[in-house]
Amino acid sequence: MKKGIFGRAFANAPIFALGYFTNDALTPNLNKKIKEAKQALAEAKSLIKEYKADLAEVKKLFQRCEALMFELKKKEKELDDLGQLYRAPRMDVLKEIKNADGRYAGRN
């Protein structure tokens, strides 16, 4: 007996149907999917906690850097003031020497 075109085409239909209904991609197991979603949510929450801890550390470092920059600017100003105090008398002496010496009097 010849099965014909349709007989041969659907000969493996029960096997196909069995695979179709047991494949999770086609008929997902909801409990499995819920469990995977809960695990993903727990991982996301863990990553958020790590991110917040890292962010807090960065904020502390940033504040410390700002404090150090303020101290550095303060020290720089003090050194600049001391340098001006050191240079001022020397410049006055140099001007007096130039003015006293006739050769340098015209170059001021």
Residue pairs with C-beta under 8 A, 6 or more apart in sequence:
3 11
20 26
20 27
21 27
24 32
95 108
97 104
98 104
98 105
98 107
98 108
99 105
99 108
